Amino acid sequence: MTTETATATYKTKVTAAFNGAAATYDRLDVEFFTPMGSRLVERARPRPGERVLDVGCGLGATLLPAARLIGDEGSALGIDIAAAMIEEAGKEAERQGITNVEVRVMDGEYPDLPARCFDLVLGSYSVIFLPDARAALARYADLLADGGRIGFTSPVFTKDTFPFLPPLFTDLIPMSLLEHLPEAWHPENLHRQLHSWLEDPADLTAALEKAGFTDVEIHDEPVVQTAPSGEAWVTWSHTQGMRLLWQHLPEAEAAALRERIITALDALRGEDGRVRFEVPVRYVTARVAR
Ligand SMILES: C[S@@+](CC[C@H](N)C(=O)[O-])C[C@H]1O[C@@H](n2cnc3c(N)ncnc32)[C@H](O)[C@@H]1O
């Protein structure tokens, strides 16, 4: 398979996964994307009147709080490769009465947008899906007006954990299970191809500087993820990166994993009955170097 074909296949799979997840995405009473999106917006500080682009906006966890802060004088554009996500994001903006927002289906790796027409580019848990995110960062720098900023989040990646899950799950998902994933999705391949540059703050800073940014700030802070029960978390995990694992595990292995996770998470339930655990999140902000 050529690199172009592999990239196209990968993007088709990512698009299908998020189209399939859109109807229930972030709506299963499991808190994660919404608090993370709000925290990213707090750190990136959109100002009244600014023009904001949110890459991989999903249902608007970052886009909508940013749109509220920039007010009627500002404008926010959310782009996502999954049409079902964009449709739901549009409905959500309408439901919340937010009128300074536009949403469009677009590949965020190659944004077809005019140069220098944004003040802030955001992307929460989305640049991690771009096959060549470092090259995309340079395109985002071009989209920014002088002094413009970027802000994005990623997991705090480590080599030995399932790519999108916190360390808590390392003991629950034996590495042998990950062999059921297609080769491109093996953690070491995902890591090498997509995530290695995000792991070491020095590499990440170098990637941003090479792309035309300066004043890089990298801040790791956990989001407290909560869920009504272990079972609810497992249902939710079918709408996330872990969907890939569920899709590829043989039935018996999937059933055993499901039980193991439910038991471990239910053991974390607090007095209010909710499961709570910390997910390390990396918040990255920078300013274009002109
Ligand atoms: C984990 S979700 C995060 C969504 C949202 N930012 C949030 O915090 O809830 C990742 C999003 O990135 C989108 N995405 C993945 N690859 C993309 C690409 N090449 N261009 C634009 N969006 C992409 C997915 O469709 C999905 O909506």
The ligand as an SDF file (V2000), in Angstrom:
LIG
                    3D

 27 29  0  0  0  0  0  0  0  0999 V2000
  -12.0360   13.0250   20.0810 C   0  0  0  0  0  0  0  0  0  0  0  0
  -12.9670   14.0230   18.9900 S   0  0  0  0  0  0  0  0  0  0  0  0
  -12.8280   15.6470   19.7290 C   0  0  0  0  0  0  0  0  0  0  0  0
  -13.9540   16.5540   19.2980 C   0  0  0  0  0  0  0  0  0  0  0  0
  -14.0340   17.8880   20.0370 C   0  0  0  0  0  0  0  0  0  0  0  0
  -12.8800   18.7230   19.7450 N   0  0  0  0  0  0  0  0  0  0  0  0
  -14.1930   17.6640   21.5120 C   0  0  0  0  0  0  0  0  0  0  0  0
  -13.2900   18.0320   22.2780 O   0  0  0  0  0  0  0  0  0  0  0  0
  -15.2170   17.0920   21.9190 O   0  0  0  0  0  0  0  0  0  0  0  0
  -11.9250   14.1750   17.5610 C   0  0  0  0  0  0  0  0  0  0  0  0
  -12.6050   14.9040   16.4230 C   0  0  0  0  0  0  0  0  0  0  0  0
  -11.6380   15.1420   15.4080 O   0  0  0  0  0  0  0  0  0  0  0  0
  -12.2700   14.9300   14.1460 C   0  0  0  0  0  0  0  0  0  0  0  0
  -11.2410   14.6660   13.1370 N   0  0  0  0  0  0  0  0  0  0  0  0
  -10.4540   13.5890   13.0130 C   0  0  0  0  0  0  0  0  0  0  0  0
   -9.6590   13.7110   11.9390 N   0  0  0  0  0  0  0  0  0  0  0  0
   -9.9470   14.9240   11.3780 C   0  0  0  0  0  0  0  0  0  0  0  0
   -9.4690   15.6260   10.2330 C   0  0  0  0  0  0  0  0  0  0  0  0
   -8.5310   15.1270    9.4280 N   0  0  0  0  0  0  0  0  0  0  0  0
  -10.0040   16.8390    9.9760 N   0  0  0  0  0  0  0  0  0  0  0  0
  -10.9760   17.3720   10.7530 C   0  0  0  0  0  0  0  0  0  0  0  0
  -11.4750   16.7330   11.8240 N   0  0  0  0  0  0  0  0  0  0  0  0
  -10.9630   15.5300   12.1430 C   0  0  0  0  0  0  0  0  0  0  0  0
  -13.2090   13.7620   14.4060 C   0  0  0  0  0  0  0  0  0  0  0  0
  -14.2040   13.6330   13.4220 O   0  0  0  0  0  0  0  0  0  0  0  0
  -13.7520   14.1120   15.7880 C   0  0  0  0  0  0  0  0  0  0  0  0
  -14.9050   14.9040   15.7260 O   0  0  0  0  0  0  0  0  0  0  0  0
  1  2  1  0
  2  3  1  0
  2 10  1  0
  3  4  1  0
  4  5  1  0
  5  6  1  0
  5  7  1  0
  7  8  2  0
  7  9  1  0
 10 11  1  0
 11 12  1  0
 11 26  1  0
 12 13  1  0
 13 14  1  0
 13 24  1  0
 14 15  1  0
 14 23  1  0
 15 16  2  0
 16 17  1  0
 17 18  1  0
 17 23  2  0
 18 19  1  0
 18 20  2  0
 20 21  1  0
 21 22  2  0
 22 23  1  0
 24 25  1  0
 24 26  1  0
 26 27  1  0
M  CHG  2   2   1   9  -1
M  END
$$$$
